[in-house]
Amino acid sequence: MHRMSMLRRGRWNLAGMFFLSMALPAQTVTTIYNFGSQGHDGVNPKSHVIVGPQGQLYGTTAGGGELNYGTVYELMPPVSAGGVWTEVVLHSFNGPDGQDPCSAPLLGPNGALYGVTRSSTSEYQAMAFELDPPTDASTHWSYRVIHQFPFVTGRAYPSGALAFGTGQSLYGVTLNTVYSLTPPSPSGGAWTETTLFTFPSGHYDSYALGTLAVSGNGTLFGANAALGSGRCIEGCGLVFSLTPPGAVSASWTYRVLHEFGAQAGDGLNPSAGVILTPTGVLYGTTENGGAGSMGTVFALTPGGLPGAPMTETILHAFSGSDGGNPEPGVLAGPNGVLYGSTPSGGANGHGTVYVLIPPTAAGGSWTETVLYNFTGGADGSTPVGLALGSDGTLYGTTNVGGTFNEGTVFTIKF
């Protein structure tokens, strides 16, 4: 997995040099798959795809499948340019083995996929699962529940995708906890869940959302969609870090890095977590707030001293015409560019794909360009996230629209 990441970063550099040297007119979206195209197909994806080592795409749908509890799917690229992509449903959830997977899968060693399913009732509990690729000439993927989350009111389901940490442990969040899943030894058994931190409860409940970012030393970074201190209106949110135990402390150390809504024009409700750059800068989106009241893209820059507060910079505030309510997070591209999608707003009100280009000089403004405005027809509506291929191609999903109005997978090539 690490070798593949290095290869992708190397290829991005060349693609990024080309990208930044060209003009940025509106791009063309190509629909490569319409959900609902075959019997027992998945429908209505709520998360982005991930890109495999051979250019294949993996993702989940919240509905559809054999019993309408959702699916995990693979899209295989055509053998020649311009050909047809082929979808295979790798697993249809049946309720007892999970339901409603609303986050993207995680690609692990040897091509295994890891993910979580949600639940808001005690009938079918939330699960963490592993899907192992075929080991022989067959095409059957092996599905296994690796952990069943206990049903507790207010902690009913995982609310973000899994992330890898040290020792092949998996990290994630539920509505009010940060947890780890440790693989069994020997392999084949259930994974062990450990609650690393529980957010404070009360009138201003904290709801952890999105995917955690993991640093090289094991520190976790995440976002909450509501503030725990009560100093802001309910729903402002915060960004936090959790530092693993060391010589000084036997428990994880929780620190608030930024509280949203403390100043006029700040964003509100970070719903997608954050991403971490090698320089320690965090990037993310807020679903609401900002100068246009339609959400923001923000950066958090480390202070000069360890433990110093991080400095927030609002890179862009959406106005509606250029997109709105960016619930999906941003994606780091080559040479510092950020890609993202908004599920609403844009020229047609059906969402956008955008790019943010960093300033050429320190202290300058970032430049936003809308790459595509969805029409709500055959091209889809309500985009829910992006992925970046090694050649610079953007891949995305829409929740609805397309030929069968069940959502699409699309590409944007530069």
C-alpha positions as CSV (number, residue, x, y, z in Angstrom):
1,M,0.0,0.0,0.0
2,H,2.8,2.4,0.9
3,R,4.6,1.7,-2.4
4,M,1.4,2.4,-4.3
5,S,1.0,5.7,-2.5
6,M,4.5,6.7,-3.5
7,L,3.9,5.9,-7.1
8,R,0.7,7.9,-7.1
9,R,2.5,11.0,-5.6
10,G,5.2,10.7,-8.2
11,R,2.7,10.7,-11.0
12,W,0.7,13.5,-9.6
13,N,3.7,15.8,-9.8
14,L,3.9,15.7,-13.6
15,A,0.1,15.9,-13.9
16,G,0.0,18.9,-11.6
17,M,2.7,20.8,-13.6
18,F,0.5,20.3,-16.7
19,F,-2.7,21.3,-14.8
20,L,-1.4,24.5,-13.5
21,S,0.0,25.6,-16.8
22,M,-3.3,25.4,-18.5
23,A,-6.4,27.6,-18.4
24,L,-9.3,26.4,-16.3
25,P,-12.5,26.7,-18.3
26,A,-15.5,24.7,-17.4
27,Q,-14.9,21.0,-17.9
28,T,-16.9,18.1,-19.3
29,V,-18.3,15.4,-17.1
30,T,-18.4,11.9,-18.5
31,T,-20.7,9.5,-16.8
32,I,-19.0,6.1,-16.7
33,Y,-21.8,4.2,-14.8
34,N,-25.4,4.7,-14.0
35,F,-26.6,2.9,-10.8
36,G,-29.6,0.7,-11.3
37,S,-28.3,-0.6,-14.6
38,Q,-28.7,-4.2,-13.6
39,G,-30.7,-6.4,-11.3
40,H,-29.9,-6.1,-7.6
41,D,-27.6,-3.2,-8.4
42,G,-26.6,-0.7,-5.7
43,V,-28.3,2.7,-5.7
44,N,-27.8,6.2,-4.2
45,P,-24.2,6.3,-3.1
46,K,-23.4,8.6,-0.2
47,S,-19.7,8.6,-0.5
48,H,-16.8,9.0,-3.0
49,V,-15.0,6.1,-4.7
50,I,-11.4,5.1,-4.1
51,V,-8.9,4.2,-6.8
52,G,-7.2,0.8,-6.9
53,P,-3.7,0.1,-8.2
54,Q,-4.9,-1.0,-11.6
55,G,-7.2,2.0,-12.1
56,Q,-10.3,0.1,-10.8
57,L,-12.7,2.0,-8.6
58,Y,-14.3,0.8,-5.3
59,G,-17.2,2.3,-3.5
60,T,-20.4,1.7,-1.5
61,T,-24.1,2.4,-2.0
62,A,-26.4,3.1,0.8
63,G,-29.3,1.4,-0.9
64,G,-30.0,-1.3,-3.4
65,G,-28.5,-4.8,-3.6
66,E,-30.4,-8.0,-3.2
67,L,-32.3,-6.9,-0.1
68,N,-32.0,-3.1,-0.5
69,Y,-29.5,-2.7,2.4
70,G,-26.7,-1.4,0.3
71,T,-23.7,-2.8,-1.5
72,V,-19.9,-2.7,-2.0
73,Y,-19.0,-2.5,-5.7
74,E,-16.1,-2.4,-8.1
75,L,-15.9,-0.6,-11.4
76,M,-13.3,-2.0,-13.8
77,P,-11.9,0.3,-16.5
78,P,-12.3,-0.5,-20.1
79,V,-9.6,-2.4,-21.9
80,S,-9.2,0.4,-24.5
81,A,-9.8,4.1,-24.3
82,G,-13.4,5.1,-24.7
83,G,-14.7,1.6,-23.9
84,V,-17.3,0.7,-21.3
85,W,-16.6,0.4,-17.6
86,T,-17.8,-2.8,-16.0
87,E,-19.5,-2.9,-12.5
88,V,-19.4,-5.9,-10.2
89,V,-21.3,-6.0,-6.9
90,L,-18.8,-7.4,-4.5
91,H,-21.2,-7.7,-1.6
92,S,-24.9,-7.1,-0.9
93,F,-25.7,-6.4,2.7
94,N,-28.5,-8.3,4.3
95,G,-29.2,-6.5,7.5
96,P,-27.6,-9.0,10.1
97,D,-24.3,-8.5,8.3
98,G,-24.7,-4.8,8.0
99,Q,-26.7,-2.1,6.3
100,D,-26.5,1.5,5.0
101,P,-22.7,1.8,4.3
102,C,-22.4,5.6,4.0
103,S,-18.6,6.0,3.8
104,A,-16.0,5.0,1.3
105,P,-14.1,1.7,1.8
106,L,-10.5,1.6,2.8
107,L,-8.0,-0.3,0.6
108,G,-5.6,-2.4,2.7
109,P,-2.7,-4.7,2.2
110,N,-3.2,-7.5,-0.4
111,G,-6.1,-5.7,-1.9
112,A,-8.6,-6.2,1.0
113,L,-11.3,-3.6,1.6
114,Y,-12.3,-2.4,5.0
115,G,-15.4,-0.4,5.9
116,V,-18.2,0.2,8.3
117,T,-22.0,0.1,8.2
118,R,-24.4,2.2,10.1
119,S,-27.5,1.4,12.3
120,S,-29.8,3.5,14.3
121,T,-31.8,0.6,15.8
122,S,-30.9,-2.4,17.9
123,E,-32.4,-4.8,15.3
124,Y,-29.4,-4.7,13.0
125,Q,-26.3,-3.4,14.7
126,A,-23.5,-1.4,13.1
127,M,-20.6,-3.5,11.7
128,A,-17.0,-3.2,10.7
129,F,-16.2,-5.5,7.8
130,E,-13.4,-6.9,5.7
131,L,-13.7,-7.9,2.0
132,D,-10.9,-10.1,0.7
133,P,-10.2,-10.4,-3.0
134,P,-10.3,-13.8,-4.8
135,T,-7.3,-16.0,-4.2
136,D,-7.9,-18.4,-7.2
137,A,-9.6,-18.3,-10.6
138,S,-13.0,-17.4,-9.1
139,T,-14.4,-13.9,-8.9
140,H,-15.9,-14.3,-5.4
141,W,-14.8,-11.8,-2.7
142,S,-14.9,-13.1,0.8
143,Y,-16.9,-11.0,3.3
144,R,-16.3,-11.1,7.0
145,V,-17.6,-9.1,9.9
146,I,-14.6,-8.1,12.0
147,H,-16.4,-6.2,14.7
148,Q,-20.0,-5.6,15.8
149,F,-20.5,-2.3,17.5
150,P,-22.7,-2.5,20.6
151,F,-26.0,-0.6,20.3
152,V,-25.9,2.3,22.7
153,T,-28.3,5.3,22.4
154,G,-26.3,8.3,21.0
155,R,-23.5,6.0,19.9
156,A,-25.4,3.8,17.5
157,Y,-23.2,3.8,14.5
158,P,-19.8,4.8,13.1
159,S,-20.1,8.2,11.5
160,G,-17.0,8.3,9.3
161,A,-14.8,6.1,7.1
162,L,-11.9,4.0,8.6
163,A,-8.3,5.1,8.5
164,F,-5.1,3.0,9.0
165,G,-2.8,3.8,11.9
166,T,0.2,2.1,13.4
167,G,0.4,-1.7,13.4
168,Q,-2.4,-2.0,10.9
169,S,-4.9,-0.8,13.5
170,L,-8.0,0.9,12.1
171,Y,-9.2,4.2,13.5
172,G,-12.7,5.8,13.3
173,V,-15.3,7.8,15.0
174,T,-18.9,7.2,16.2
175,L,-21.2,10.0,17.1
176,N,-19.5,10.6,20.4
177,T,-16.3,8.5,20.6
178,V,-13.0,8.0,18.8
179,Y,-12.1,4.3,18.6
180,S,-9.5,1.9,17.3
181,L,-9.9,-1.6,16.0
182,T,-6.9,-3.9,16.6
183,P,-6.4,-7.0,14.4
184,P,-6.4,-10.4,16.1
185,S,-3.4,-12.6,16.5
186,P,-3.5,-15.1,15.0
187,S,-5.6,-13.7,12.1
188,G,-9.1,-14.8,11.5
189,G,-10.8,-13.8,14.7
190,A,-12.7,-10.7,15.8
191,W,-10.9,-7.4,16.0
192,T,-10.7,-5.6,19.4
193,E,-12.4,-2.3,19.8
194,T,-10.8,0.3,22.2
195,T,-12.5,3.6,23.0
196,L,-9.7,6.2,22.9
197,F,-11.8,9.2,23.8
198,T,-15.4,10.0,24.6
199,F,-16.6,13.5,23.8
200,P,-18.4,15.5,26.6
201,S,-22.2,15.3,26.6
202,G,-24.8,17.8,27.6
203,H,-26.9,20.5,26.0
204,Y,-24.1,21.3,23.5
205,D,-23.5,17.7,22.4
206,S,-20.5,17.0,20.3
207,Y,-21.0,14.9,17.2
208,A,-17.9,13.5,15.7
209,L,-18.2,13.2,11.9
210,G,-16.0,12.4,8.9
211,T,-12.8,10.5,8.5
212,L,-9.8,10.9,10.8
213,A,-6.4,12.0,9.5
214,V,-3.4,10.2,11.0
215,S,0.1,11.7,11.3
216,G,3.4,9.9,11.1
217,N,3.7,9.8,14.9
218,G,0.1,8.4,15.3
219,T,-1.7,11.6,16.2
220,L,-5.3,11.7,15.1
221,F,-7.0,14.7,13.7
222,G,-10.8,15.0,13.3
223,A,-13.8,17.3,13.4
224,N,-17.0,17.7,15.4
225,A,-20.2,19.2,14.1
226,A,-21.1,20.8,17.5
227,L,-19.2,22.6,20.1
228,G,-18.8,21.2,23.6
229,S,-17.8,24.3,25.5
230,G,-21.2,26.2,25.1
231,R,-19.4,29.4,24.1
232,C,-21.0,29.3,20.6
233,I,-24.4,28.6,19.2
234,E,-25.2,24.9,18.9
235,G,-23.7,23.4,15.8
236,C,-20.6,25.6,15.3
237,G,-18.2,22.7,15.6
238,L,-14.5,22.3,16.2
239,V,-11.3,20.5,15.0
240,F,-9.4,18.4,17.5
241,S,-6.3,16.3,17.8
242,L,-5.7,13.1,19.9
243,T,-2.1,12.3,20.7
244,P,-1.2,8.7,21.6
245,P,0.0,7.8,25.1
246,G,3.7,8.4,25.8
247,A,6.1,8.6,28.8
248,V,4.1,11.6,30.3
249,S,0.6,10.3,29.9
250,A,-1.0,6.8,29.9
251,S,-4.0,8.0,28.0
252,W,-4.6,9.8,24.8
253,T,-4.3,13.6,25.0
254,Y,-7.3,15.5,23.6
255,R,-6.8,19.1,22.3
256,V,-9.1,21.5,20.6
257,L,-7.3,23.1,17.6
258,H,-10.0,25.5,16.5
259,E,-13.5,26.4,17.5
260,F,-15.8,27.6,14.7
261,G,-18.0,30.6,15.0
262,A,-15.8,32.6,17.3
263,Q,-15.5,35.4,14.8
264,A,-17.8,36.9,12.2
265,G,-17.7,35.2,8.8
266,D,-16.3,31.9,10.2
267,G,-17.6,28.6,8.9
268,L,-20.0,26.4,10.9
269,N,-20.4,22.6,11.0
270,P,-17.3,20.8,9.7
271,S,-19.0,17.5,8.5
272,A,-16.2,15.7,6.6
273,G,-13.2,15.7,8.9
274,V,-9.9,17.1,7.8
275,I,-6.9,16.2,5.7
276,L,-3.3,16.5,6.8
277,T,-0.4,17.8,4.6
278,P,3.3,16.9,5.2
279,T,3.8,20.4,6.5
280,G,1.2,19.9,9.2
281,V,-1.4,22.1,7.7
282,L,-5.0,20.8,8.0
283,Y,-7.6,21.5,5.3
284,G,-11.3,21.0,5.5
285,T,-14.8,22.3,4.8
286,T,-17.7,23.6,6.8
287,E,-21.2,22.8,5.6
288,N,-22.5,26.2,6.7
289,G,-21.4,29.7,7.6
290,G,-18.9,31.9,5.9
291,A,-19.5,35.3,4.3
292,G,-22.1,33.9,1.9
293,S,-23.7,31.6,4.6
294,M,-23.2,28.6,2.3
295,G,-20.1,27.0,3.8
296,T,-16.4,27.4,3.5
297,V,-13.1,25.8,2.7
298,F,-10.6,26.4,5.5
299,A,-6.9,25.8,6.5
300,L,-5.5,25.4,9.9
301,T,-1.8,26.3,10.2
302,P,0.4,25.1,13.2
303,G,1.7,27.7,15.6
304,G,5.4,28.3,16.1
305,L,5.6,26.4,19.3
306,P,4.4,22.9,20.3
307,G,0.9,23.2,21.7
308,A,0.3,26.7,20.4
309,P,-3.1,27.3,18.9
310,M,-3.5,26.7,15.2
311,T,-4.3,29.7,12.9
312,E,-7.4,29.4,10.7
313,T,-7.6,30.9,7.2
314,I,-10.8,30.8,5.2
315,L,-9.6,29.9,1.7
316,H,-13.1,30.3,0.1
317,A,-16.6,31.2,1.2
318,F,-19.4,29.8,-1.0
319,S,-22.2,32.1,-2.2
320,G,-24.6,29.5,-3.7
321,S,-23.9,30.4,-7.4
322,D,-20.5,28.8,-7.1
323,G,-21.8,25.9,-5.0
324,G,-23.2,25.5,-1.6
325,N,-23.1,23.5,1.7
326,P,-19.9,21.5,1.0
327,E,-20.6,18.5,3.2
328,P,-17.9,16.5,1.4
329,G,-14.3,17.4,2.3
330,V,-11.5,18.5,0.0
331,L,-9.0,16.4,-1.8
332,A,-5.3,17.3,-2.0
333,G,-4.0,17.5,-5.6
334,P,-0.6,18.2,-7.1
335,N,1.2,21.4,-6.3
336,G,-1.0,22.3,-3.5
337,V,-4.4,22.5,-5.3
338,L,-7.5,21.4,-3.6
339,Y,-10.5,19.7,-5.3
340,G,-14.0,19.4,-3.9
341,S,-17.6,19.0,-4.7
342,T,-20.8,20.7,-3.3
343,P,-24.1,18.8,-3.2
344,S,-26.1,22.0,-3.8
345,G,-25.8,25.3,-5.5
346,G,-24.1,26.1,-8.7
347,A,-25.6,27.5,-12.0
348,N,-28.4,24.9,-11.9
349,G,-28.8,24.2,-8.2
350,H,-27.7,20.6,-8.5
351,G,-24.2,20.9,-7.2
352,T,-20.7,21.5,-8.5
353,V,-17.2,20.3,-8.8
354,Y,-14.6,23.0,-7.9
355,V,-10.8,23.5,-7.7
356,L,-9.0,25.9,-5.4
357,I,-5.5,27.0,-6.5
358,P,-3.1,28.4,-3.9
359,P,-1.7,31.9,-4.3
360,T,1.6,32.4,-6.1
361,A,3.0,34.6,-3.3
362,A,2.7,34.2,0.5
363,G,-0.4,35.9,1.9
364,G,-2.2,36.0,-1.4
365,S,-5.7,34.8,-2.1
366,W,-6.7,31.3,-3.2
367,T,-8.5,31.2,-6.6
368,E,-11.7,29.1,-6.9
369,T,-12.9,27.8,-10.2
370,V,-16.1,25.8,-10.8
371,L,-15.1,22.9,-13.0
372,Y,-18.6,21.7,-13.6
373,N,-22.2,22.6,-12.8
374,F,-24.5,19.6,-12.6
375,T,-27.8,19.9,-14.4
376,G,-29.8,17.2,-12.5
377,G,-30.4,15.1,-15.6
378,A,-28.3,12.5,-17.3
379,D,-25.2,13.9,-15.7
380,G,-26.5,13.3,-12.2
381,S,-27.2,15.5,-9.2
382,T,-25.9,16.0,-5.6
383,P,-22.2,15.0,-6.0
384,V,-20.9,13.4,-2.8
385,G,-17.2,13.4,-3.1
386,L,-14.1,13.0,-5.3
387,A,-11.1,10.8,-5.8
388,L,-7.9,11.5,-7.9
389,G,-6.4,9.0,-10.3
390,S,-2.6,8.7,-10.9
391,D,-3.0,10.5,-14.2
392,G,-4.8,13.5,-12.8
393,T,-8.3,12.3,-13.7
394,L,-11.0,13.2,-11.2
395,Y,-13.6,10.5,-10.3
396,G,-16.8,11.3,-8.5
397,T,-20.2,10.0,-7.6
398,T,-23.7,11.6,-7.5
399,N,-26.3,10.5,-5.1
400,V,-29.2,10.8,-7.5
401,G,-29.8,11.6,-11.2
402,G,-28.5,9.7,-14.2
403,T,-30.4,7.4,-16.5
404,F,-32.3,5.7,-13.7
405,N,-32.2,8.6,-11.2
406,E,-30.3,6.3,-8.8
407,G,-27.0,8.1,-9.0
408,T,-23.9,8.0,-11.2
409,V,-20.1,7.6,-11.3
410,F,-18.4,10.2,-13.4
411,T,-15.0,11.4,-14.5
412,I,-13.4,14.8,-15.3
413,K,-10.3,14.7,-17.5
414,F,-8.1,17.7,-18.0
